[in-house]
Amino acid sequence: MTTTTAYISRPALVLGEHVVDAARVRDDILAWNPDHPKYEVARKALANLPGTRRYLRPYEEIVAERSPTQRKDDVFGVILEAAQQAARAAMDHAGVTPADIDCIITTSSTGDRMPGLDVHLQNTLPLRPDIRRRPMTQLACAGGAQALIMAEEHLARYPDDNVLVVAGEFLSSLYQQSLLSIEDLIYKALWGDLVAATVVCAKPLGADASLRIDHSLEYVIPHTTDRYRKETDEHGDHFSSTRASLRSVTDLSPVLLEWLEKNAQGPLDFGVLHPGGPAILAKLATALNVGEEFTRHSREVLAEEGNLGGPTIFSVLERTYRTPPADGGRGLVFGLGPGVAMGALLVTWTSPSA
C-alpha cells in the first residue's frame, strides 16, 4: 500500500506523422513471403489486425534494409527530437518550466544509448544540472506504468519535487525482412511509434483534471524470461516472443485480482491499459470482468496507432481526457512487458477544483 500523494498531469504526445493502413503492411508482409512454410497461418493471424499505424518515419524507409549502425543512429536522433517536443508540451500543460523540474525519468527500449536520453534532454531542454535522473531501457511495454510507479516513489522521499516522465519508442525501426516466425510477422504489423511525456507531482498542476495515484503493484512471473525479449543479430535489434506469451495475462490474473480486491474498494470505472495485441487485451478484459467501454480507448489506440510499447498508456490516457470519467472515478493503469513483468496502478480521476 502506498501513502504518497502523487498526481499525473495531462500527457503530451508526439505521434508518428506517417499514417499507413494496416492492410498495406499486412499485404506487403504476405507478398514478400509467398513461400513461407506457414503462409496460411500468417495470413489468418494478420487478417485480424485492421486499422492504421503511426510511424515516425516514412513507411518506405521503415521497410528498407539498413545497417545496424544506421538503425541505431536514426532511432536515437528521431526519439530525442520528439522527446524534446513532448517534454516541453507536457511542462506547458502542467504550468511548469524546465527550471522547475527536479527529477527526470526516461524509458525507452529502442532508444538505448550512452549517454542516454535523460542526459541529452537535460542538456537540450535544458534542465538544471542538479536534477535527479532515473533512466530505464529494459522495461519495453511495461515502461510507461513502471515509470509512473517510480515517479510516485521519488515523491515519497521528495514530496516538493516536480518529476518529468518521458517515454519513447520507435518500434517500427525494428522491422526486419529477415525475421519470419509467426510472432515476428505479427509484430511487424502491430508496431507503431510514440514519444510521450507527463509531469508527476504531489499536487494537481495546470488547468486540466489529473490522475491521483492511490496504490501500485509490481510483479514478475518467475522463469518467463524467454516469452518477450530483445535480441541483436547482424541486421540489428529486434523483439521476439514465444507463443507462451499469450498465457501471461492468465498467469498474472490471480495476483492482479487479489490486489484489486484488497485495494480497489469496489468496481473500477475506467481503464488505461497497454494493449499488447487484440488477444492480450481481450484476455485482460475477461480477467477483469469488464465491458467494452472499459477497454474502448485501448482498443482504439491499438487499431488507429498500433502497439506503441511503453508510451502506449499515455495515448490511452490522452483519449481518456477527451471523454473524462466523473470526478472521483476509480481506474486501473496497466502495463505488461518482458520478464514477464507487470506494473499496475490504482488511480482516481480528480477535477481541477478537487
N, C-alpha and C positions, 0 to 999 in steps of 0.2 A: 504494500500500500504506500502511495506517495502522499506527502504532506505539503509539498511546494505548490504555490500558485504560479501557473505559467499560462500565458495566452499566446496563441498563434495568430499573427496578423494575416490579412488577406494576401495570398501569394501573388507573385508576378511571374508570368510565363513568357518564354521565348520559344514558340513552337516552330518547327521546320516550315519554311515558306513554300516548299515544293510539295504540292499535293498530288499524289498518284493513286489511281484506282487500284484497289487490292486485286481486282480481276486482271489487270495488266501484269502485276507482279506474279500472280498465280500462273497465268498463261505463259509468261516468259520462262518461269521455272520448269514447267512441263515441256515447253518447246526446246529448251536447252538440254533436256534429259530424256529423249524419246526412248532410249534403250535401258532406262532404269529398271533394275530387276523387280522393283516393287512399284512400278508405274501406276497401276490401278489403285493401290493403297494410297499412294501420294495424291492422286487425282481426287479421291474421295475425301481425304483429310483436308486438302486445300480448298475444296468446294465449300466448306463451312466457314470460310473466312472472308466475308463480304466487306464492303465499305471502302474507306480510303486510308492512306498512310501519309504521315507528315515527315518530310526529310529536311535536314539542314543543308543539304547539297543537292544538286540536280540528280534525278534518277539515273541518267546516263553515266554520271560519274560514280554513283553508288555501285552499279553493277560492273563497272570496268575493272580490269585487272590492274593492281598496283603493287608495288613492292612493300614489304613490311615497314620500311623506313618512311615511305610516302604516307602510308596509312597513319602511322604514329604521329608524324608531324601535322598532317591535315586534321586529325582528330583533336589534338590539343589546341591548336590555333582556333578552330571553329568553336569549341566549347568555351574557351577563355573569352572570346569576343561576346558570345551570347550570355555568359555568366556576368559580365560587366553590365550588360543591359538589364538583365533580370534583377541583379542586386540593387542597382540604382532605382529601378521602378519599385521594388519591394520597400526600400527605405522611404521613398516618396509616399507610398501607401500608408506607412506607419508614422510618417511625420518626423523622421529622424534623419540625421546627416551622417556621413562616414565618420566624422569625429565622435559621434555618439555611440558607435559600435565598440563593444568591449570584448567580444569573442566571435570568431567565425568558425562555423562547422561546414565542411565541404564533403560531399560524397560523389564519387564518380569512378566507375569501374572501367570505362573506356578511355577516360582522360587521365590515367595514372602516369605521372611523370615526376622527376625530381629536378629542381624544387617543384612543389605541387601547386595545384590550383589555388590553394589557400594563400600561399606566399605571393603568387602573381597578382591575385586580387588585392592583397594588402598593399602592393605597390601601385597598382593601376587605378584603384577607386578614388583616392588612396585611403587606407585605414591607418590608424595610429600604429607606431612601431611597437607599442607595449601591449597590444591586444593578445588574448589567448587564442591559440589556433588548435583546431581539432580536425585534421584531415583523415578521411576514410576512403579506401579504394577497393575494399574486398567485399562489400555488402550487396552490390548489384541491386536486384529488385527489392530488397528489404531496406535499401539505403535511406529512402525518404522517411519512413517510420522510425528507423533507428536514430537518424539524425535529430528528430524531434524529441525522442527519449533522452538523448544526450544533452540537448538544449535544456530540458527541464532539470536534469541532474546538475548542470552547471549553475542554474539559478538557485538550486538548493544551497549552494555554497556562496554564491554571489548574487543575492536577490535584487540588487540595484542595477544589474548589468542589462545591456541590450545584446541579444545574440542574433547574429545574421546566419541563416542556414541557406546554403546553396547546393542544389542537387542537379547534376547534369549528365546526360548520357547521349552519345552519338552512336546509337546501336546499329543504325543502317550501315555504318562504316565496317561492320563485321561481316558483311555479305561477301561470301566467297564461293566461286563456282566449284571448288574442289571438295566441298563438304556435302555429302549426298545421302546421309541417313535420313529416315523419315522425319526425325526430330529436327535435324538441321534444315530440311526443306520447309518445315512449318515455321521455324524461327525466321527464315528469310521473308516469309510472307507476313509475319506478325510485327516485326520490328518497326518502330518509329523513333523519332528524336525529340528531345525536350530538355531545356535548361530552365530551372525554376528557382525562385528564392522567396524567403519569407523572413520576418523578424519575430523573434520569440522573446517575451519579457514578462515580468511579474505583474504587469498591469495592462489593460487594454490600451492600444495605441491607435491613432488615426480615427477617421470618421465612420469606418465600417464596423460591422459586427466582428467578433473573433471567436475562436475556439479555446475554451479553457481545458487544460489537461487535468484530469482527475486521477487517473490510475494508468500504469503502464505494465506491460508484460513482455519479457524476452524468453525465448525457449528455442533450443536446438534439438532436433531429433537425433539421437545417438546413431552413429555408424551409417550416415547417409551422405557422406562427402562426395559420392560419385553421381548423385542424382542431378545436380546442377554444378557446372564447373566451367572455368575459363582456361583455355589451353592456347598454346602458341606452337605453330609449325612454320614451315618455310614460306607460307603465304601470309603469316601474321597472326593476330589474336582472333579467337572465336570462342563462342559459348557452345557447350554441349550438354546433353542431358540423357537420361535413360527413361524408359517407359515407367519405371518405378516412381518417377517424379509426379505422376498423376495421382499417386497414393498419398502425397504429402499432406494435403488438406485433411483427408480422412484420418491420417495418423496423428495430426495435431488437434483434431476436433475435441477429444476428451479434455485436454489441457485447457484449450480456449474456452470451452463451455463451462468448465469448473470455475475458471477465473471470472467469467461473466456472471455466473450465478452468485458468486461471492461479492462482487463489487458493483454490478450494474444497477441493482435496486429497481428492477422492473424491466419492461420491454424497451428495446432501443428504437429510436425514431429515424435514424439515417445512418448510411454507411459511406465511408471514404476508403474504398477498398482497392488495393492494387490488383488489376485484372491480368494475371499472367497469361491467360488464354480463355476461350469460351468454356472449356471443360472445367478448368480450375475454378473459375468464377461461379459456375453452376454448382459445383460441389460445395463451395463455401456457403452459397445461399441455402442449400439444403441443410447443411450442418447448423446454420444459424436459425433455420426455420423462418426465413423472411420472404416477403413477396418481391415482385419485380420492381416496385418503386424504391426499395431499399438499395438495389444494385443498379438502378437506372443510369446514374451518372458514370459509374464504372463501365457499364456496357456501352454507353455512348462514346466514351473515350477510346475504348478498345476498337470500336467499329469505325470511328472517324479519324483517329490519330494513330492507333496501334498500341502495342506493348512498348511503353516508353521507359521501362526499367524503374529505378528508384524514384525518379521525379514524378512518376505517374500519379501518385496520390495528390500531388499539388494541382494537377489538371482536374482531377475529380473534385478537389476542394473548391477550385475556382468556379466550377459549374454549380456547386452547392451554394455558393454566394449568389448566383443569379436567381435561384429559386430557393431561398433560405428556409430552414426549419423554423418552427415557432421558438420564441425566446425560452431558454431553459431546456430545449430538446436535447436528448442524450444520443450520442453517436459512437461509432467504432471506426477508428483508423487502423488499417491492417496492411502489413507488408510481409512478403514471403520471398526468401532468396536462398542462395547457396548455403549449405551447411548440414541439413536444411534448417535455416534459421527463420524464426518468426519474430516480428516486432508488432505489438498491438498497443493502442492507447484508447482508453475511455475518455470521451470529451463531452463538453456541454456547450451548446450554442448560446452565446451571450450577446445581447444587443448593445449598442454604444452607450446607452444610459445605465446598463446593469452594473 
